[in-house]
Amino acid sequence: MDEFLIGEIIPVPYTFTPVYTLYCDGQEYQIQEYQLLFAVIGCTFGGNGSTTFRVPNLKGFEPHPNIRYAIVTDGIFPDRN
């Protein structure tokens, strides 16, 4: 996934999450498991900020019923300048 930025949201036409992505369904995850993604999005979408965080919930905003949004968990760390 070297071509995507960590935290980038991409449309995916699959019935599975591609490697290094999580569905944007508002689910809560452990910071320890996804430290780089947490470093980018923090608790913007929820979580307690010390052990958990949430990904955005984009269910219902898909452009087509067979497309889901996923957030990239591993790739290029975005420049903050």
TIPA-827160 format. One record per residue: residue number from 1; residue in one letter; x, y, z of N, C-alpha, C, O in turn. Coordinates in steps of 0.05 Angstrom, whole numbers, plus 5000, padded with zeros to 4 digits. Layout:
BEGIN
seq:NUM type:A n.east:X n.north:Y n.up:Z ca.east:X ca.north:Y ca.up:Z c.east:X c.north:Y c.up:Z o.east:X o.north:Y o.up:Z
...
This chain:
BEGIN
seq:1 type:M n.east:5016 n.north:4976 n.up:5000 ca.east:5000 ca.north:5000 ca.up:5000 c.east:5017 c.north:5025 c.up:5000 o.east:5009 o.north:5046 o.up:5010
seq:2 type:D n.east:5041 n.north:5024 n.up:4989 ca.east:5059 ca.north:5046 ca.up:4990 c.east:5049 c.north:5071 c.up:4975 o.east:5059 o.north:5093 o.up:4979
seq:3 type:E n.east:5029 n.north:5067 n.up:4958 ca.east:5019 ca.north:5090 ca.up:4942 c.east:4997 c.north:5106 c.up:4956 o.east:4989 o.north:5127 o.up:4945
seq:4 type:F n.east:4988 n.north:5097 n.up:4979 ca.east:4966 ca.north:5111 ca.up:4993 c.east:4977 c.north:5123 c.up:5019 o.east:4996 o.north:5113 o.up:5031
seq:5 type:L n.east:4965 n.north:5146 n.up:5027 ca.east:4972 ca.north:5158 ca.up:5052 c.east:4956 c.north:5145 c.up:5075 o.east:4933 o.north:5137 o.up:5071
seq:6 type:I n.east:4969 n.north:5142 n.up:5098 ca.east:4955 ca.north:5132 ca.up:5121 c.east:4933 c.north:5151 c.up:5128 o.east:4937 o.north:5175 o.up:5129
seq:7 type:G n.east:4909 n.north:5141 n.up:5132 ca.east:4886 ca.north:5157 ca.up:5138 c.east:4870 c.north:5165 c.up:5114 o.east:4848 o.north:5176 o.up:5116
seq:8 type:E n.east:4880 n.north:5159 n.up:5090 ca.east:4865 ca.north:5165 ca.up:5065 c.east:4841 c.north:5146 c.up:5063 o.east:4843 o.north:5123 o.up:5070
seq:9 type:I n.east:4819 n.north:5158 n.up:5055 ca.east:4795 ca.north:5142 ca.up:5052 c.east:4791 c.north:5136 c.up:5022 o.east:4791 o.north:5153 o.up:5005
seq:10 type:I n.east:4788 n.north:5110 n.up:5016 ca.east:4786 ca.north:5101 ca.up:4989 c.east:4760 c.north:5084 c.up:4985 o.east:4752 o.north:5070 o.up:5003
seq:11 type:P n.east:4748 n.north:5086 n.up:4961 ca.east:4725 ca.north:5069 ca.up:4955 c.east:4735 c.north:5041 c.up:4947 o.east:4754 o.north:5039 o.up:4931
seq:12 type:V n.east:4722 n.north:5021 n.up:4957 ca.east:4729 ca.north:4993 ca.up:4949 c.east:4705 c.north:4978 c.up:4941 o.east:4684 o.north:4978 o.up:4955
seq:13 type:P n.east:4706 n.north:4964 n.up:4918 ca.east:4683 ca.north:4949 ca.up:4908 c.east:4684 c.north:4919 c.up:4915 o.east:4676 o.north:4902 o.up:4899
seq:14 type:Y n.east:4693 n.north:4913 n.up:4939 ca.east:4697 ca.north:4885 ca.up:4947 c.east:4679 c.north:4878 c.up:4970 o.east:4667 o.north:4895 o.up:4983
seq:15 type:T n.east:4676 n.north:4852 n.up:4974 ca.east:4661 ca.north:4842 ca.up:4997 c.east:4680 c.north:4837 c.up:5021 o.east:4671 o.north:4825 o.up:5041
seq:16 type:F n.east:4705 n.north:4845 n.up:5019 ca.east:4725 ca.north:4842 ca.up:5039 c.east:4741 c.north:4868 c.up:5041 o.east:4742 o.north:4883 o.up:5022
seq:17 type:T n.east:4754 n.north:4872 n.up:5064 ca.east:4772 ca.north:4895 ca.up:5066 c.east:4799 c.north:4888 c.up:5054 o.east:4810 o.north:4867 o.up:5062
seq:18 type:P n.east:4809 n.north:4905 n.up:5037 ca.east:4836 ca.north:4900 ca.up:5026 c.east:4857 c.north:4901 c.up:5049 o.east:4852 o.north:4913 o.up:5070
seq:19 type:V n.east:4880 n.north:4888 n.up:5045 ca.east:4901 ca.north:4889 ca.up:5064 c.east:4908 c.north:4918 c.up:5071 o.east:4908 o.north:4935 o.up:5053
seq:20 type:Y n.east:4913 n.north:4924 n.up:5096 ca.east:4921 ca.north:4950 ca.up:5105 c.east:4898 c.north:4971 c.up:5103 o.east:4904 o.north:4995 o.up:5100
seq:21 type:T n.east:4874 n.north:4962 n.up:5105 ca.east:4851 ca.north:4980 ca.up:5106 c.east:4831 c.north:4970 c.up:5127 o.east:4831 o.north:4946 o.up:5134
seq:22 type:L n.east:4814 n.north:4988 n.up:5136 ca.east:4791 ca.north:4981 ca.up:5153 c.east:4767 c.north:4995 c.up:5141 o.east:4768 o.north:5017 o.up:5131
seq:23 type:Y n.east:4744 n.north:4982 n.up:5142 ca.east:4719 ca.north:4994 ca.up:5133 c.east:4713 c.north:5019 c.up:5149 o.east:4717 o.north:5019 o.up:5174
seq:24 type:C n.east:4702 n.north:5039 n.up:5137 ca.east:4694 ca.north:5063 ca.up:5151 c.east:4665 c.north:5059 c.up:5160 o.east:4646 o.north:5069 o.up:5149
seq:25 type:D n.east:4663 n.north:5045 n.up:5183 ca.east:4637 ca.north:5038 ca.up:5193 c.east:4633 c.north:5046 c.up:5222 o.east:4615 o.north:5037 o.up:5236
seq:26 type:G n.east:4651 n.north:5064 n.up:5232 ca.east:4649 ca.north:5075 ca.up:5259 c.east:4658 c.north:5056 c.up:5281 o.east:4654 o.north:5061 o.up:5304
seq:27 type:Q n.east:4671 n.north:5034 n.up:5273 ca.east:4679 ca.north:5014 ca.up:5293 c.east:4702 c.north:5025 c.up:5310 o.east:4718 o.north:5042 o.up:5301
seq:28 type:E n.east:4704 n.north:5015 n.up:5334 ca.east:4725 ca.north:5022 ca.up:5353 c.east:4748 c.north:5002 c.up:5351 o.east:4744 o.north:4978 o.up:5349
seq:29 type:Y n.east:4773 n.north:5012 n.up:5352 ca.east:4797 ca.north:4996 ca.up:5350 c.east:4816 c.north:5003 c.up:5372 o.east:4815 o.north:5025 o.up:5384
seq:30 type:Q n.east:4834 n.north:4984 n.up:5378 ca.east:4855 ca.north:4989 ca.up:5398 c.east:4877 c.north:5006 c.up:5386 o.east:4887 o.north:5000 o.up:5364
seq:31 type:I n.east:4885 n.north:5027 n.up:5400 ca.east:4907 ca.north:5044 ca.up:5390 c.east:4932 c.north:5028 c.up:5386 o.east:4947 o.north:5032 o.up:5366
seq:32 type:Q n.east:4938 n.north:5009 n.up:5404 ca.east:4962 ca.north:4993 ca.up:5402 c.east:4964 c.north:4978 c.up:5375 o.east:4986 o.north:4974 o.up:5365
seq:33 type:E n.east:4941 n.north:4970 n.up:5364 ca.east:4941 ca.north:4955 ca.up:5339 c.east:4945 c.north:4972 c.up:5315 o.east:4956 o.north:4963 o.up:5294
seq:34 type:Y n.east:4936 n.north:4997 n.up:5316 ca.east:4937 ca.north:5016 ca.up:5293 c.east:4949 c.north:5042 c.up:5301 o.east:4936 o.north:5063 o.up:5299
seq:35 type:Q n.east:4974 n.north:5042 n.up:5312 ca.east:4986 ca.north:5066 ca.up:5322 c.east:4990 c.north:5088 c.up:5301 o.east:4986 o.north:5111 o.up:5307
seq:36 type:L n.east:4998 n.north:5080 n.up:5277 ca.east:5002 ca.north:5100 ca.up:5256 c.east:4976 c.north:5114 c.up:5248 o.east:4975 o.north:5138 o.up:5245
seq:37 type:L n.east:4955 n.north:5098 n.up:5245 ca.east:4929 ca.north:5110 ca.up:5238 c.east:4920 c.north:5129 c.up:5261 o.east:4910 o.north:5150 o.up:5255
seq:38 type:F n.east:4923 n.north:5120 n.up:5286 ca.east:4915 ca.north:5137 ca.up:5308 c.east:4931 c.north:5163 c.up:5309 o.east:4920 o.north:5184 o.up:5315
seq:39 type:A n.east:4957 n.north:5161 n.up:5302 ca.east:4974 ca.north:5185 ca.up:5301 c.east:4963 c.north:5206 c.up:5281 o.east:4967 o.north:5230 o.up:5285
seq:40 type:V n.east:4950 n.north:5196 n.up:5260 ca.east:4939 ca.north:5214 ca.up:5240 c.east:4911 c.north:5225 c.up:5247 o.east:4907 o.north:5249 o.up:5245
seq:41 type:I n.east:4893 n.north:5207 n.up:5255 ca.east:4865 ca.north:5216 ca.up:5260 c.east:4858 c.north:5220 c.up:5289 o.east:4838 o.north:5233 o.up:5294
seq:42 type:G n.east:4874 n.north:5210 n.up:5307 ca.east:4868 ca.north:5213 ca.up:5336 c.east:4840 c.north:5204 c.up:5343 o.east:4831 o.north:5184 o.up:5333
seq:43 type:C n.east:4827 n.north:5219 n.up:5360 ca.east:4800 ca.north:5213 ca.up:5369 c.east:4779 c.north:5230 c.up:5355 o.east:4757 o.north:5235 o.up:5366
seq:44 type:T n.east:4785 n.north:5238 n.up:5331 ca.east:4766 ca.north:5255 ca.up:5316 c.east:4739 c.north:5242 c.up:5314 o.east:4718 o.north:5256 o.up:5314
seq:45 type:F n.east:4737 n.north:5216 n.up:5312 ca.east:4712 ca.north:5202 ca.up:5307 c.east:4703 c.north:5186 c.up:5332 o.east:4684 o.north:5171 o.up:5330
seq:46 type:G n.east:4717 n.north:5190 n.up:5354 ca.east:4709 ca.north:5177 ca.up:5379 c.east:4731 c.north:5159 c.up:5391 o.east:4753 o.north:5157 o.up:5380
seq:47 type:G n.east:4724 n.north:5146 n.up:5412 ca.east:4743 ca.north:5129 ca.up:5427 c.east:4751 c.north:5144 c.up:5452 o.east:4745 o.north:5168 o.up:5455
seq:48 type:N n.east:4766 n.north:5131 n.up:5469 ca.east:4774 ca.north:5144 ca.up:5494 c.east:4801 c.north:5158 c.up:5492 o.east:4808 o.north:5173 o.up:5511
seq:49 type:G n.east:4816 n.north:5154 n.up:5471 ca.east:4841 ca.north:5168 ca.up:5467 c.east:4865 c.north:5157 c.up:5482 o.east:4887 o.north:5165 o.up:5476
seq:50 type:S n.east:4860 n.north:5139 n.up:5501 ca.east:4883 ca.north:5128 ca.up:5515 c.east:4888 c.north:5099 c.up:5506 o.east:4911 o.north:5090 o.up:5505
seq:51 type:T n.east:4866 n.north:5084 n.up:5500 ca.east:4869 ca.north:5057 ca.up:5491 c.east:4854 c.north:5051 c.up:5465 o.east:4860 o.north:5032 o.up:5451
seq:52 type:T n.east:4833 n.north:5068 n.up:5459 ca.east:4816 ca.north:5062 ca.up:5436 c.east:4811 c.north:5088 c.up:5420 o.east:4813 o.north:5110 o.up:5429
seq:53 type:F n.east:4804 n.north:5083 n.up:5394 ca.east:4795 ca.north:5105 ca.up:5376 c.east:4776 c.north:5093 c.up:5357 o.east:4774 o.north:5068 o.up:5354
seq:54 type:R n.east:4761 n.north:5109 n.up:5343 ca.east:4742 ca.north:5100 ca.up:5323 c.east:4749 c.north:5110 c.up:5295 o.east:4761 o.north:5132 o.up:5292
seq:55 type:V n.east:4742 n.north:5095 n.up:5275 ca.east:4744 ca.north:5104 ca.up:5247 c.east:4718 c.north:5118 c.up:5240 o.east:4698 o.north:5115 o.up:5253
seq:56 type:P n.east:4719 n.north:5134 n.up:5219 ca.east:4694 ca.north:5148 ca.up:5211 c.east:4672 c.north:5129 c.up:5203 o.east:4678 o.north:5107 o.up:5193
seq:57 type:N n.east:4647 n.north:5137 n.up:5207 ca.east:4625 ca.north:5121 ca.up:5198 c.east:4613 c.north:5133 c.up:5173 o.east:4599 o.north:5153 o.up:5174
seq:58 type:L n.east:4620 n.north:5120 n.up:5150 ca.east:4610 ca.north:5130 ca.up:5124 c.east:4589 c.north:5112 c.up:5112 o.east:4582 o.north:5114 o.up:5089
seq:59 type:K n.east:4578 n.north:5094 n.up:5129 ca.east:4556 ca.north:5077 ca.up:5120 c.east:4532 c.north:5095 c.up:5112 o.east:4524 o.north:5113 o.up:5127
seq:60 type:G n.east:4521 n.north:5090 n.up:5089 ca.east:4499 ca.north:5105 ca.up:5079 c.east:4507 c.north:5128 c.up:5060 o.east:4490 o.north:5141 o.up:5048
seq:61 type:F n.east:4533 n.north:5133 n.up:5058 ca.east:4543 ca.north:5154 ca.up:5041 c.east:4557 c.north:5143 c.up:5016 o.east:4568 o.north:5158 o.up:5000
seq:62 type:E n.east:4555 n.north:5117 n.up:5012 ca.east:4568 ca.north:5104 ca.up:4989 c.east:4555 c.north:5113 c.up:4963 o.east:4531 o.north:5118 o.up:4962
seq:63 type:P n.east:4571 n.north:5116 n.up:4941 ca.east:4560 ca.north:5125 ca.up:4916 c.east:4544 c.north:5103 c.up:4902 o.east:4529 o.north:5109 o.up:4883
seq:64 type:H n.east:4548 n.north:5078 n.up:4910 ca.east:4534 ca.north:5055 ca.up:4898 c.east:4531 c.north:5034 c.up:4919 o.east:4549 o.north:5031 o.up:4936
seq:65 type:P n.east:4510 n.north:5018 n.up:4919 ca.east:4506 ca.north:4997 ca.up:4940 c.east:4529 c.north:4977 c.up:4942 o.east:4532 o.north:4965 o.up:4963
seq:66 type:N n.east:4544 n.north:4972 n.up:4920 ca.east:4565 ca.north:4952 ca.up:4921 c.east:4592 c.north:4964 c.up:4926 o.east:4613 o.north:4950 o.up:4923
seq:67 type:I n.east:4593 n.north:4989 n.up:4935 ca.east:4619 ca.north:5002 ca.up:4941 c.east:4618 c.north:5010 c.up:4970 o.east:4598 o.north:5021 o.up:4980
seq:68 type:R n.east:4641 n.north:5005 n.up:4984 ca.east:4644 ca.north:5014 ca.up:5012 c.east:4668 c.north:5032 c.up:5013 o.east:4686 o.north:5031 o.up:4996
seq:69 type:Y n.east:4669 n.north:5048 n.up:5034 ca.east:4693 ca.north:5064 ca.up:5039 c.east:4711 c.north:5050 c.up:5059 o.east:4701 o.north:5039 o.up:5079
seq:70 type:A n.east:4737 n.north:5052 n.up:5055 ca.east:4757 ca.north:5040 ca.up:5073 c.east:4778 c.north:5062 c.up:5079 o.east:4783 o.north:5079 o.up:5062
seq:71 type:I n.east:4790 n.north:5060 n.up:5103 ca.east:4811 ca.north:5079 ca.up:5111 c.east:4837 c.north:5063 c.up:5111 o.east:4838 o.north:5041 o.up:5121
seq:72 type:V n.east:4858 n.north:5075 n.up:5101 ca.east:4884 ca.north:5062 ca.up:5098 c.east:4898 c.north:5063 c.up:5125 o.east:4899 o.north:5084 o.up:5138
seq:73 type:T n.east:4908 n.north:5040 n.up:5134 ca.east:4921 ca.north:5037 ca.up:5160 c.east:4952 c.north:5036 c.up:5158 o.east:4966 o.north:5039 o.up:5178
seq:74 type:D n.east:4962 n.north:5030 n.up:5134 ca.east:4991 ca.north:5027 ca.up:5131 c.east:4998 c.north:5037 c.up:5103 o.east:4986 o.north:5028 o.up:5084
seq:75 type:G n.east:5018 n.north:5054 n.up:5101 ca.east:5026 ca.north:5066 ca.up:5076 c.east:5045 c.north:5088 c.up:5081 o.east:5063 o.north:5086 o.up:5097
seq:76 type:I n.east:5041 n.north:5110 n.up:5067 ca.east:5059 ca.north:5134 ca.up:5070 c.east:5047 c.north:5151 c.up:5093 o.east:5024 o.north:5158 o.up:5093
seq:77 type:F n.east:5065 n.north:5158 n.up:5112 ca.east:5056 ca.north:5176 ca.up:5133 c.east:5054 c.north:5204 c.up:5122 o.east:5074 o.north:5214 o.up:5112
seq:78 type:P n.east:5031 n.north:5217 n.up:5125 ca.east:5028 ca.north:5244 ca.up:5113 c.east:5046 c.north:5265 c.up:5126 o.east:5050 o.north:5265 o.up:5150
seq:79 type:D n.east:5057 n.north:5282 n.up:5109 ca.east:5073 ca.north:5305 ca.up:5119 c.east:5055 c.north:5325 c.up:5132 o.east:5034 o.north:5331 o.up:5121
seq:80 type:R n.east:5062 n.north:5334 n.up:5155 ca.east:5045 ca.north:5353 ca.up:5170 c.east:5053 c.north:5382 c.up:5166 o.east:5043 o.north:5399 o.up:5181
seq:81 type:N n.east:5069 n.north:5388 n.up:5147 ca.east:5076 ca.north:5416 ca.up:5142 c.east:5056 c.north:5430 c.up:5125 o.east:5059 o.north:5453 o.up:5118
